[in-house]
Amino acid sequence: RRSPDQDGPPARRPVVVVNAGVGGYNTVQEHGLFRRLSPLIQPDLILLTYVTNDVEAFTKPVDPRAGVSLEGKSPPEVLKALLGRLWVYRLVSHVAWYGGEPSGSTATAEDARRTRGWRDSMDSLRELAEAARAGGTPLVVVFFRRSHEAHSALLDDVAAAVAPGPVIDTAAWHAGRDVADLTISRVDAHPNARGHALLAEGIAAYLLTSGLVAEGGFR
């Protein structure tokens, strides 16, 4: 950044990216992480990728051992835990989870908006946006979706929560692309290397064209 008493154009410097992403975090947890890290990092730019399961409510810390331990379990729970150790069972469960109808797909947008997870996510987004504005730090939210028809209500609420900050819709980047070429497999829709490259190129192009980042470093 340019200091207040600096004359002329700001000096350029290389971009340093701090990857603060944590697998499984929702918006509430991301906001909490930002509060802890921001005073230490003092970022020039905050970049948040928002995915649709960020509205899942955080209830309690995850205990990885709880799912495999047999202690204190009822006979049906013991059977499920033992089956979970079988590769074939895990494969079938994975296919059913990722290949079936998405959870909650029959719920209306208004039903979803009344859930705790949705409300907590929007509150955290608003608090994050307010903290960024108070610190004079640009916040850019990248809303991940592959179709203009998907998750429109959630996109509207995310945009309202961070307004007047920008929310970038990735649907346009995926238009005309073969989804199968950008995902891990037919039963796992997470982006593969090509899918991540598409996102990275789109984000970089936005940051450059918006003037938030100059060729070679921050302005």
C-alpha positions in Angstrom: 0.0 0.0 0.0 1.0 3.6 -0.4 1.6 5.5 2.8 -0.4 8.7 3.3 2.7 10.9 2.9 4.0 9.2 -0.2 3.9 11.2 -3.4 3.5 9.8 -6.9 2.2 6.4 -7.9 2.6 3.6 -5.3 5.5 1.2 -5.7 4.7 -2.2 -7.0 5.7 -5.3 -5.2 5.2 -9.0 -5.7 1.9 -10.6 -4.6 2.1 -12.8 -1.5 -0.9 -15.1 -1.1 -1.8 -16.6 2.3 -3.9 -19.7 1.9 -6.2 -19.6 4.9 -8.6 -22.2 3.6 -9.6 -25.0 5.9 -11.5 -28.0 4.6 -15.0 -28.2 6.0 -15.2 -24.7 7.4 -18.4 -22.8 7.0 -18.8 -19.0 6.9 -19.0 -18.7 10.7 -15.7 -20.5 11.1 -14.1 -18.5 8.2 -15.1 -15.3 9.9 -13.6 -16.4 13.2 -10.4 -17.4 11.4 -10.3 -14.0 9.8 -10.6 -12.2 13.1 -7.6 -14.1 14.4 -5.4 -13.8 11.4 -6.1 -10.3 10.0 -4.2 -8.4 12.7 -1.2 -10.6 12.0 -1.3 -10.6 8.2 -2.7 -7.1 7.6 -3.9 -8.1 4.1 -4.2 -5.8 1.1 -7.1 -7.9 -0.2 -9.4 -10.5 1.1 -10.6 -13.1 -1.3 -13.3 -15.5 -0.2 -14.7 -18.3 -2.3 -18.3 -19.1 -1.3 -19.7 -22.5 -2.0 -23.3 -23.6 -1.5 -22.6 -25.9 1.6 -21.2 -22.9 3.5 -24.8 -22.5 4.9 -24.4 -25.8 6.8 -24.7 -25.1 10.5 -21.8 -25.6 12.8 -23.0 -27.6 15.8 -20.0 -29.1 17.5 -16.3 -30.0 16.9 -15.8 -33.0 14.7 -14.3 -36.0 16.4 -12.7 -38.2 13.8 -12.4 -41.2 16.2 -16.1 -41.1 17.1 -17.1 -42.6 13.7 -14.8 -45.6 14.0 -14.7 -46.3 17.7 -17.1 -49.0 19.0 -17.1 -47.7 22.6 -20.5 -46.8 23.9 -22.3 -47.7 20.6 -25.6 -49.7 20.3 -25.5 -52.9 18.2 -26.8 -51.2 15.1 -24.2 -48.4 15.5 -21.5 -51.0 16.0 -22.6 -52.8 12.8 -22.5 -49.5 10.9 -19.1 -48.7 12.2 -17.8 -52.1 11.2 -19.3 -51.8 7.7 -17.7 -48.4 7.4 -14.3 -50.2 7.5 -15.1 -52.1 4.3 -13.9 -50.5 1.1 -16.9 -51.7 -0.9 -19.3 -50.3 1.6 -17.5 -46.9 1.5 -17.6 -46.9 -2.3 -21.3 -47.6 -2.4 -22.0 -44.9 0.2 -19.9 -42.4 -1.7 -21.8 -43.1 -5.0 -25.1 -42.8 -3.1 -24.1 -39.5 -1.5 -22.6 -37.8 -4.6 -24.7 -39.5 -7.3 -28.1 -39.1 -5.7 -30.5 -36.3 -5.4 -28.8 -33.4 -3.5 -29.9 -33.1 0.1 -32.6 -30.6 0.6 -33.2 -30.1 -3.1 -37.0 -30.1 -2.6 -36.9 -27.3 -0.1 -37.9 -23.9 -1.3 -35.7 -20.9 -1.1 -37.8 -19.4 1.7 -37.5 -22.7 3.7 -33.7 -22.6 3.3 -33.6 -18.9 4.4 -35.2 -19.8 7.7 -32.5 -22.4 8.6 -30.0 -21.6 11.2 -27.0 -22.3 8.9 -28.3 -19.8 6.3 -28.9 -17.1 8.8 -25.5 -17.6 10.5 -23.7 -17.6 7.2 -25.3 -14.3 6.1 -24.6 -12.7 9.5 -21.0 -13.7 9.3 -20.7 -12.4 5.8 -22.0 -9.0 6.8 -19.7 -8.8 9.8 -16.7 -9.8 7.6 -17.7 -7.2 5.0 -18.0 -4.5 7.7 -14.7 -5.4 9.2 -13.0 -5.2 5.8 -14.5 -1.8 5.1 -13.5 -0.5 8.5 -9.9 -1.6 7.8 -9.9 -0.2 4.3 -9.3 -3.6 2.8 -11.1 -4.7 -0.4 -13.2 -7.9 0.0 -14.0 -9.9 -3.1 -16.4 -12.9 -2.8 -16.3 -15.5 -5.5 -19.6 -17.4 -5.6 -19.0 -20.9 -7.0 -21.7 -22.4 -9.2 -21.6 -23.9 -12.7 -25.1 -22.8 -13.9 -27.0 -19.5 -14.0 -30.1 -21.4 -12.9 -28.5 -22.9 -9.8 -28.6 -21.4 -6.2 -29.9 -18.0 -7.3 -31.6 -17.2 -4.0 -28.3 -17.9 -2.2 -26.4 -15.8 -4.6 -28.8 -12.9 -4.1 -28.4 -13.1 -0.3 -24.6 -13.3 -0.5 -24.6 -10.3 -2.7 -26.8 -8.4 -0.3 -24.7 -9.3 2.7 -21.4 -8.0 1.3 -22.9 -5.0 -0.7 -21.5 -2.8 -2.0 -18.5 -5.1 -2.3 -18.2 -7.3 -5.4 -19.6 -10.8 -5.7 -18.2 -12.7 -8.7 -20.5 -15.4 -10.2 -18.5 -18.3 -11.7 -21.4 -19.5 -13.8 -20.2 -17.5 -16.8 -16.8 -19.1 -16.6 -18.4 -22.6 -16.9 -20.7 -21.7 -19.8 -20.2 -24.0 -22.7 -17.7 -26.2 -20.9 -18.1 -29.9 -20.3 -18.7 -30.3 -16.6 -17.3 -33.8 -16.8 -14.0 -32.4 -18.0 -13.8 -30.1 -14.9 -14.8 -32.5 -12.1 -13.1 -35.4 -10.4 -15.5 -38.0 -11.5 -19.2 -38.7 -12.4 -19.9 -39.2 -8.7 -17.6 -36.6 -7.2 -18.4 -33.1 -8.5 -15.5 -31.4 -6.8 -13.3 -29.5 -9.3 -10.3 -31.4 -10.6 -7.0 -29.7 -11.7 -8.6 -28.3 -14.8 -11.6 -27.1 -12.8 -9.3 -25.3 -10.3 -7.3 -23.8 -13.1 -10.5 -22.4 -14.6 -11.4 -20.7 -11.3 -7.8 -19.4 -10.7 -7.7 -17.9 -14.2 -11.1 -16.3 -13.8 -10.2 -14.8 -10.4 -6.8 -13.5 -11.7 -8.5 -11.9 -14.7 -11.0 -10.1 -12.5 -8.4 -8.8 -10.1 -6.4 -7.4 -13.0 -9.2 -5.9 -14.9 -10.8 -4.4 -11.8 -7.5 -2.7 -10.9 -7.2 -4.4 -7.5 -4.0 -6.0 -8.6 -1.5 -4.7 -11.2 0.7 -6.7 -13.4 3.6 -7.7 -11.1 2.0 -6.7 -7.8 -0.5 -4.6 -5.9 -1.0 -1.0 -7.0 
